[in-house]
């Protein structure tokens, strides 16, 4: 899931990435916004949503990304937007307006 909110006095938006997944796992976010580094944006488990969440500040644009769950790269199944990649698989796409 991707949720976008405007931040006052800046062109950037507050973008929340979330996924429903059981506690006790390592869940990270990797994409064009962090050079596909699977270790520097760790998502935090939040009991209220029964899943993991992180918040980024991004400028308007289109951002390809994947979730990395216990080392396995997966699509964000709650996001219907995706694009093909050079590896013959798909990336999720977040559109920030």
Secondary structure, DSSP 8 states (H G I E B T S, - for coil): -EEEEE-TTSSEEEEEEEEE--SSS-EEEEEGGGTT-TTSSB-EEEGGGTEEEEEEEEESEEEEEEEEETTEEE--TT---EEE-TTSSEEEEEEE-
